[in-house]
Amino acid sequence: MAFDMTVKRVYEPADKADGQRVLVDRLWPRGVSKAEAALTLWLKEIGPSDSLRKWFGHDPERWAEFQKRYDAELEDNQEVVAQLRGLLREGKVTLLYGAHDEAHNNAVALAGYLLRHPRA
């Protein structure tokens, strides 16, 4: 099953083309109001654990290992992954994140996981 999914910084303006907007960070992004975020859902439980997030520190050299460890956390958290898959079955979903690095962040890793594991 192919998902209609995109990844976007939460600091970028909301757009009707975003579909359902889901924040996938455990921490609320600094300087963004709830109105500006225009969220459908804040799925904080799907974000990486605090220990994994701190270990990674958005270091591109740790990216491959971060993805493996995050995949393992997602495997152990299938209830919340199933909730996100349910939204994806309804239509377009934009995964929102707060990190500065657009290539190495948990939303990109989560999107990759969902593409590699389309079904529970």
C-alpha positions, -999 to +999 in steps of 0.1 A: +000+000+000+014+034-010+009+063+013+003+099+004+028+114+029+051+143+030+075+157+056+077+194+065+091+217+092+064+228+116+078+264+112+066+264+075+031+279+070+002+254+069-012+247+035-044+231+024-023+206+003-008+193+036-038+172+043-038+160+079-010+177+098+007+154+125+035+167+148+057+137+154+081+153+180+079+145+217+087+182+225+065+211+214+085+233+190+097+266+204+080+297+192+051+280+175+015+286+187-011+259+185-030+280+160+001+284+138+008+247+139-027+240+126-024+204+138-047+175+132-029+156+159+002+158+181+014+122+181+042+127+206+044+091+216+057+082+181+088+104+185+121+089+195+127+083+232+144+111+251+176+090+255+177+083+217+170+119+208+198+131+231+222+105+219+216+114+182+218+151+187+211+156+150+247+145+142+247+133+105+275+108+114+250+090+137+221+091+112+223+054+100+225+041+136+198+065+147+175+051+120+182+015+132+176+024+168+144+044+160+131+016+139+135-007+169+116+017+191+088+019+165+086-019+163+080-019+201+054+009+198+030-006+172-001+008+188+009+044+180+023+034+146-011+018+138-028+051+147-007+069+122-012+042+096-050+047+101-047+084+093-026+076+062-054+052+050-077+082+051-056+104+028-027+128+027-007+132+058+021+157+065+046+146+092+057+177+110+090+182+129+108+210+146+145+202+139+167+226+118+182+197+098+158+189+070+175+157+060+184+141+094+154+142+117+129+118+132+101+127+108+123+117+078+133+085+097+096+078+105+085+083+069+113+058+058+101+033+084+065+036+071+076+031+035+096+000+044+069-014+067+036-004+050+015-029+070+014-039+106 
